Amino acid sequence: MHVSDYIQQWLLWLQNGRDAAAPLLMIAALILMLFGWRLWKVCVVFSFGLIGAGVGGTLAGDGSNQWLFVLIGAVVLCFVSYLFANLAIGVLGGLIGACTILFFLTRLNLSDSTLWALSGAGLLAGAAYSLLHRQHLIVFVTSFVGALLLLSGFAAIAMSSPGIMSTIRSMASSSGIVVPFLILVPTVMSSFYQVSDMRRSGTSAT
């Protein structure tokens, strides 16, 4: 499956449960973006829980037991990431690097082997960076995941208004920088805030 397929599945899930999802996503996003470095272990476990839920939902397909797979995937990855939190933050940084490269390269019509090879390089680069700059990675990861949840929350709200959602879809389809820009801006703002908060407190995230 390509990155766009996962995005479509995520949007479908948001549409089906938008009334309950929107406030929960917004609250989780604010916690991550404002206090991510203070609660980084909780944030890492939460992030892997989301990944596990997504993997479980993908494996289940459209079957009636989809929520069971979602729950199992979330619980398993939450448990593993809790046991190995220091390692999990590096894996999470690597996954972000790989997914970022994969997202942009899918538009270049490269072969699957080239696409996955470059994504693998992004995975290794992200993991290596995490070992050298763990504090920066913690801030970036929590800011990035928070920005994704914030955008998802706004998307869930926008789905209640077909006109707004149609405008957003047309903007995203006409320009490939719209969605990355909407994620990048809150990520950068949250990163600056968390770094300044960390310096004011005189403590570290590790």
Secondary structure, 3 states (H helix, E strand, C coil): CCHHHHHHHHHHHHHHCHHHHHHHHHHHHHHHHHHCCCCHHHHHHHHHHHHHHHHHHHHHCCCCCHHHHHHHHHHHHHHHHHHCHHHHHHHHHHHHHHHHHHHHHHHHCCCHHHHHHHHHHHHHHHHHHHHHCHHHHHHHHHHHHHHHHHHHHHHHHHCCCHHHHHHHHHHHHHCCCHHHHHHHHHHHHHHHHHHHHHHHHCCCCC
